[in-house]
C-alpha cells in the first residue's frame, strides 16, 4: 500500500455489497484507513438446496435447517467444520472467533438439530 501498487476498492460501485454477512466484508486485515482492500467473491460450498414446490419458506436463512416442519427430510454434509460454521452463523456468532463457551452453546444447538435429520 505504501508504494501505491494496491488501491482500495470502491464498494459503493458494487450493487450487491449490502448482501454478504458483515463478518465476510470486514475480515481482519482487509480494511485500512476505513477503506476496503478485499471483496468476498467466493465462500466455500455451504448452501441450502431445496425444491421450491415442496418447501415454503418466508426467509432464505439457515433457520430452515432447524425447522421442525421438515423433520426427517433434512440432511447436512458430514463435515463438522461446515456444520459448526452454519450453526454459528445461525445464532449470530462470528465463526472465526469462537470461544469454549460458544462451542458448548453450538453443541447444544446441533443436538437439537440431529433429530430433524434424515439418517
N, C-alpha and C positions, 0 to 999 in steps of 0.2 A: 504494500500500500504506500509506503514511503516513497518509492520510486515512481508512483503513478501508473504502474502497469495494471493494477486491478482497480476497476471502477465500481462504485456502488450500483445496485440495481434499483431502478425507479419503479417501485412496486405499485405506484399509482397508475401505471400503464397496464397492469395485469388485472383483467376483468374478474378472474377467479381468486384473487388474493384474499378476500374475506372468507373463503371456504375452508382452507386447511385448519386443523386444530392449532391453537396458538403455540402449543409446545413444539409443533413442527416448524412454524415460522420464526420462532425465537430461540433456535438452538444455541447453546452456549458457544461463544467464539465465532458467531456469524453476524453480529451487529456491532458496529464500531461507530462511535460518534452519532448514534441514532440512525445510522444508515445501514441498509441490508446488503450483505455480500453473499447471500445464499438464498436460493429458492427451492423448496422441496418439489422435486419433479417426479419422484418415484418413491414409493413407500411399501416395499415388500408385497406380499400376496395375501394379506389379511383382509378378507372381504366376506360379504354375505351374498349367497346366491339363493334365489327363491323364485317360485312361479307366481307371477302376479295374479293369475287366475285362481290361485288357491290360498294366497296369503293376503290378509287385509291389514295393512299397517298404516298408522297415522303419521308416523315419523320414521324416516330411514335412520336407524340407530342400532347400535349393538344391543340395545334393550330387547330386541327381538329374540335374542338367544336366551333370555330369561323369561320369555312369555309363556305362561302355563297353557295357553290355548294350543300351543304346538308341541306339547309333551309327547315324547315318543316319535317325533318327526324331525328332530333336530340332530345335527351331527357337527362335530368340530374336528379340525385337523389334530392329529396325535402329536402335538408339539407343545410342551409345557411353556416354552418361551412365548409363542404366539397366543396361547390361551390366556396366560397370565397378563400379557400385554393388553389384550382385549378387555379383560376384567378390570384392569387398572383404568383404562380409558372410560369404561362404562361408569365407574364410580367417581371419575374426575381426578384421578391421581396422575401424576407425571410418571409414566412407566420407566423413565430413565433415572428416576431418583426415588426409589422405593426403600423404605426403612423396614426393619424387622417387624415393627408393629403393623405396617402396611401389608407385609407378607401374610401375617396372621389373619388380617381382615380379608385379603383376597382368597385365602384358603377357605374361609367360611363361605364366601360368595360362590366359589367354584363347587363347594359341596352342595349348595342349593341348586346349582345348575345340573349336576350329574344325573339326578333322577329324571330330568327332562330329556336327556339324550337317548337317541335310539342306539342301542348297543347290540 
